[in-house]
Amino acid sequence: MQILYMKVNKAGKERAMPLVAEELRASFKLAMRRFPAAVSVITSADQSRRHGMTATAVTSLSLDPPSLIVCINRATLLHDIMQVGRHFCVNVLRRDQIELSSAFSGAIAPEARFALGTWHVSAEGVSYLADAQANIFCRKVAAVPYGTHTIFIGEAAAAYVHDPIEPLIYHDAQYGYAVAGAATGAACLQGRAIGH
């Protein structure tokens, strides 16, 4: 027997939802915390604004053509800018860039974030972090809304990488890092949550 409860939506109407759905959301969230992910700052610009936001929902999509996806919450300013803008950059952070990750997670005002680190502007008008672990410059080719997020597909126009390979990792609500060839796992550095 499935247990139902009443939930009041914004319009004041009640609807029955299975308790199982809430339990699934909670379990799914815990499961996602077990996925270690590289931390990136996604940057974009439109005609009058630039913005950047910390994200871990970045995945390669194809090598032919070279492309990736970024998943951005529809309630964010970055989402609004990426809907209008035609280009974006994925700035993969290094292990010593926790402060940047925190700043671009909302710890400071949007424009003030760019005072941290060394930022340059591409020919397309998109800010990029000069000393990131990697910069992947993308042309937006599709935007697919799903649930609370939009999946932006970007075709890579250029990709720059910097050594040594020591990306900042986010795992179970904590920062860590991985060192290529190291025998030990990621070391936890700080327990600060980031927004998506």
URVEN-V307779 format. One record per run of one state. SS is the DSSP state (2 for helix, 1 for strand, 0 for the rest). FROM is the first residue (numbers start at 1). LEN is the number of residues. If there is no record, write none. Layout:
ss from len
SS FROM LEN
SS FROM LEN
This chain:
ss from len
0 1 3
1 4 5
0 9 5
1 14 5
2 19 14
0 33 4
1 37 2
0 39 1
1 40 6
0 46 4
1 50 6
0 56 2
1 58 6
0 64 2
1 66 8
0 74 3
2 77 8
0 85 2
1 87 6
0 93 1
1 94 1
0 95 3
2 98 10
0 108 3
2 111 5
0 116 3
1 119 3
0 122 5
1 127 3
0 130 4
1 134 13
0 147 2
1 149 13
0 162 5
1 167 5
0 172 2
1 174 4
0 178 12
1 190 1
0 191 6
